[in-house]
Structures are given as C-alpha cells and as structure tokens.
C-alpha cells in the first residue's frame, strides 16, 4: 500500500474562515451539562446565535449553498448542491462583498467540498474529486480528475476508490479504504 502524504499548508487562515472555525468549536469543552446549549438570540441577517455575536449579509448567491471557501486573493467561492433539485448545482465565485454570485462550474453532482491548495480549486462531488486551475476571471482553463468512486446508486454498498495516475505514474490516492479493485 502506497503512503499518502498529508499536504503542508503554510500561511495564515483568512479571518472569516478562522471566525467560522472558532464559532463551530465554541461549544466544545464548555463544561456545561451534556445536551445543554446556551440560549440563542437574534444576531442579525435572520440568524440566531450566542448573545454578543453579530451576523450580516456578505452577498446573495444561489438558494442551496453547501460549502464556502476563500481563495488566496480573498475571494469567496461557494458550491450549491440541491440534494433533490439540481438546477443550481455548481461552483460560484463572489469576488467581493455585495457582488452577485457568478457560476463558474456547472454540471456537477452535489458538490459538497471545496478547498484551495497550491493554486488549484479541489471540488468533491458525488463519486469524484476534481482539481481546477488557471482561472482566467470567468472560467478555469485546466482540469484534472483526482479520483473517482462508485456511482451514486452503488455508493452505499461499495467501499472502493479508484485513483487517477499522476504524471510520474504513481497513484495520487491509493486504495484509501482498503478495498480491492
């Protein structure tokens, strides 16, 4: 079994991403009773949260936003995954606050993961992970499939993962789940 190296990420975490991570972790280890949660109050933008937190609208996008990621230039990227209705599925760019969302990638099946790494946008969707690079302002000019998995109908029954080959002919991901293929 080939070793899979964990990428080293350097640089600072963007402030909005750090704030979101801290918000998610805020309840961990609070010392309160199990199952208890603090009272939630209106924090703005139609949301509820802990007293003292405020929220505002950054921009408007598609109705089914699934995940958010900031690129190295500070632009907001989001994926839309309808789970039932897929008319808006894709990856969108919001270049600055209050700017409209621009669909950059379409034809994806429930894109539920986004990550920027070394200048490429990695998109995880049902049955696959793809990398997109060389964004020219309206579209990506480079695309490669990183891995494919079982089709949607078989996903619940199968544990196999097939990996694409890198230019050096070694697998980029190798049998991560221990399945034989």
LINBELKA-V783165 format. One line per field, one symbol per residue. psi: psi as a letter, one per 40 degrees, with the letter a starting at -180 (. if undefined). burial: b if it has 9 or more other C-alpha atoms within 8 Angstrom, else e. A space follows every 50 residues. Layout:
# LINBELKA-V783165
psi->???
burial->???
This chain:
# LINBELKA-V783165
psi->hiihhhihhiiihiddddddddddedehfeeiiheiiihiiheifeiiai heiiiihdihaiefhdiiihideeihiiihhdddhedehahihgdiieii hhhdhieihghehhhhhfeihhhhiheihihhifheddiieihihdiiai iddedddieihhiiiideeihdhhfdeeih.
burial->eeeeeeeeeeeeeeeebbeeeeeeeeeeeeeeeeeeeeeeebbbeeebbb beeeeeeebbeeeebbbbbbbeeebbbbbbbbeeebebbbbbbbeeeebe bebbbeebbbbbbbebeeebbbbbbbbbbbbbbbbeeeebbebebbbbbb eeeebeeeebbbbbbeeeeebbbbbeeebee
